[in-house]
Amino acid sequence: MTHYQIEPLLAQLVKTRKAKGLSQSQISSKLGHPQSYISSIENGKHDLRLSTFIELARVLELEAILVPRDLSPAVKQMIRDFEGEATSDERAFIPIGDADG
């Protein structure tokens, strides 16, 4: 069985939770799980289900999406631009609005 590295995803969930000033207890009450369950997820001790990952991301106002691998560098650059991490020379074009709606 192949095991995938999910530490970067978990680190982003923790970073976002802390940036929003939310405790594990607050997240657990929104999801209907014990705080110890959220802790075990964040510490990589629990192999969470995809549905739980999506629920957790949405509680944190994140969206889990699949991106074609070829587009991954462009998407990552757009995220850096959005977060203000790129210099003005590195900024990619970021369309305003939602093309789906």
C-alpha positions as a printed NumPy array, in Angstrom:
array([[  0.   ,   0.   ,   0.   ],
       [  1.317,   3.447,  -0.917],
       [  1.435,   6.119,   1.784],
       [  1.298,   9.728,   0.667],
       [  2.847,  12.65 ,   2.501],
       [  0.001,  14.732,   3.865],
       [  2.069,  16.83 ,   6.266],
       [  1.938,  19.951,   4.035],
       [ -1.864,  19.757,   3.92 ],
       [ -2.111,  19.274,   7.67 ],
       [  0.327,  22.133,   8.265],
       [ -1.849,  24.419,   6.13 ],
       [ -4.972,  23.423,   8.059],
       [ -3.233,  24.162,  11.379],
       [ -1.802,  27.458,  10.067],
       [ -5.233,  28.551,   8.849],
       [ -6.951,  27.519,  12.085],
       [ -4.465,  29.507,  14.155],
       [ -4.601,  32.525,  11.813],
       [ -8.374,  32.588,  12.287],
       [ -7.915,  32.446,  16.06 ],
       [ -9.81 ,  29.171,  16.371],
       [ -9.034,  26.48 ,  18.923],
       [ -9.186,  22.764,  18.275],
       [-12.215,  22.689,  20.591],
       [-14.041,  25.276,  18.485],
       [-13.331,  23.303,  15.307],
       [-14.361,  20.038,  16.951],
       [-17.7  ,  21.46 ,  18.056],
       [-18.419,  22.7  ,  14.515],
       [-17.614,  19.252,  13.103],
       [-19.25 ,  17.238,  15.867],
       [-16.057,  15.395,  16.799],
       [-14.097,  15.366,  20.063],
       [-11.182,  17.809,  20.409],
       [ -8.826,  14.824,  20.741],
       [ -9.845,  13.739,  17.229],
       [ -8.875,  17.141,  15.779],
       [ -5.588,  16.961,  17.665],
       [ -4.836,  13.502,  16.291],
       [ -5.565,  14.732,  12.764],
       [ -3.34 ,  17.792,  13.133],
       [ -0.534,  15.666,  14.56 ],
       [ -0.757,  13.156,  11.719],
       [ -1.761,  10.339,  14.055],
       [ -5.102,   9.756,  12.376],
       [ -5.492,   8.951,   8.701],
       [ -8.549,  11.039,   8.07 ],
       [-11.156,  10.295,   5.457],
       [-11.467,  12.545,   2.436],
       [-14.943,  13.627,   3.513],
       [-13.581,  14.68 ,   6.917],
       [-10.74 ,  16.585,   5.255],
       [-13.226,  18.468,   3.069],
       [-15.458,  19.251,   6.072],
       [-12.475,  20.508,   8.048],
       [-11.252,  22.642,   5.153],
       [-14.688,  24.211,   4.676],
       [-15.03 ,  25.029,   8.378],
       [-11.744,  26.922,   7.927],
       [-13.157,  28.664,   4.824],
       [-10.823,  26.725,   2.523],
       [-11.789,  24.774,  -0.564],
       [-10.188,  21.494,  -1.594],
       [ -9.865,  21.298,  -5.364],
       [ -8.064,  19.043,  -7.815],
       [ -5.684,  20.826, -10.162],
       [ -4.084,  19.24 , -13.214],
       [ -0.42 ,  18.693, -12.383],
       [  0.694,  20.831, -15.352],
       [ -1.221,  23.79 , -13.894],
       [  0.06 ,  23.337, -10.35 ],
       [  2.946,  25.863, -10.664],
       [  0.585,  28.541, -11.995],
       [ -1.966,  27.904,  -9.24 ],
       [  0.739,  28.014,  -6.57 ],
       [  1.986,  31.318,  -8.006],
       [ -1.528,  32.749,  -7.916],
       [ -1.816,  31.751,  -4.254],
       [  1.51 ,  33.419,  -3.452],
       [  0.328,  36.528,  -5.31 ],
       [ -2.939,  36.524,  -3.392],
       [ -1.113,  36.173,  -0.082],
       [  1.229,  39.02 ,  -1.038],
       [  4.343,  36.857,  -1.02 ],
       [  5.425,  37.535,  -4.606],
       [  7.292,  40.622,  -5.711],
       [  5.619,  42.914,  -8.234],
       [  7.86 ,  41.461, -10.975],
       [  6.653,  37.922, -10.168],
       [  2.917,  38.625, -10.02 ],
       [  0.791,  36.519, -12.307],
       [ -2.461,  37.658, -13.851],
       [ -5.306,  36.849, -11.459],
       [ -8.779,  37.121, -12.989],
       [-11.447,  38.787, -10.861],
       [-14.694,  36.878, -10.375],
       [-15.742,  33.285, -10.681],
       [-15.747,  31.77 , -14.152],
       [-18.179,  29.084, -12.974],
       [-20.914,  31.352, -11.853]])
